[in-house]
């Protein structure tokens, strides 16, 4: 078993297409599956007050995943973080 970690500097919203292209390419070397995808979205400057406090890393990640509106990402997050 070989595990490969790849970072791609691409515009936001491209994660699914990139995942599919890489998975299709790797299939010629044997069975390949995508274990996880993390998309770091650009941060937006807030003008309405100080940043929220109290939200832990898991909650911030959940908020970021839901903010994308990407059904696959939401399902994947729920499946892996219960």
C-alpha positions in Angstrom: 0.0 0.0 0.0 1.3 3.4 -1.0 -0.1 6.6 0.5 0.5 9.8 -1.5 -0.1 13.4 -0.2 -0.5 16.0 -2.8 -0.9 19.8 -2.5 -2.4 21.7 -5.4 -2.5 25.5 -5.6 -5.7 25.8 -7.6 -8.7 28.2 -7.5 -11.3 27.3 -4.9 -14.1 25.1 -6.1 -11.8 22.9 -8.2 -11.3 20.1 -5.6 -13.7 17.6 -7.1 -12.3 17.9 -10.6 -8.7 17.7 -9.5 -9.5 14.7 -7.3 -11.2 12.9 -10.2 -8.3 13.6 -12.6 -5.7 12.4 -10.1 -7.6 9.3 -9.2 -8.2 8.4 -12.9 -4.5 8.8 -13.6 -3.5 6.7 -10.6 -5.9 3.9 -11.6 -3.5 2.7 -14.3 -1.0 1.8 -11.5 -3.5 -0.3 -9.5 -6.6 0.2 -7.4 -6.7 3.8 -6.2 -9.0 5.5 -3.8 -9.2 9.1 -2.5 -9.1 8.9 1.3 -9.6 12.6 2.1 -9.6 16.1 0.6 -9.1 19.3 2.5 -9.8 22.6 0.7 -8.4 25.7 2.4 -10.6 28.5 1.4 -9.5 32.1 1.2 -10.2 34.1 4.3 -12.4 37.1 4.1 -11.8 40.3 6.1 -14.6 40.9 8.6 -15.7 44.4 9.3 -18.4 43.7 11.8 -16.3 43.1 14.9 -13.7 40.9 16.4 -13.4 37.3 15.3 -15.5 34.7 17.1 -14.0 33.0 20.1 -14.7 29.6 21.5 -15.1 27.7 18.2 -12.6 24.8 18.2 -10.7 23.5 15.2 -13.4 20.8 14.4 -16.2 23.4 14.5 -14.2 25.8 12.3 -13.6 23.0 9.8 -17.3 22.1 9.9 -18.2 25.7 9.2 -15.8 25.9 6.3 -17.0 22.7 4.7 -20.7 23.7 5.0 -19.8 27.2 3.6 -18.7 25.6 0.4 -22.1 24.1 -0.3 -20.3 21.1 -1.8 -22.5 18.1 -1.1 -19.7 15.6 -1.5 -17.5 17.5 0.9 -20.3 17.7 3.5 -21.0 14.0 3.2 -17.3 13.2 3.4 -16.9 15.4 6.5 -20.0 13.9 8.2 -18.8 10.4 7.4 -15.3 11.0 8.9 -16.2 13.2 11.8 -19.5 11.7 12.8 
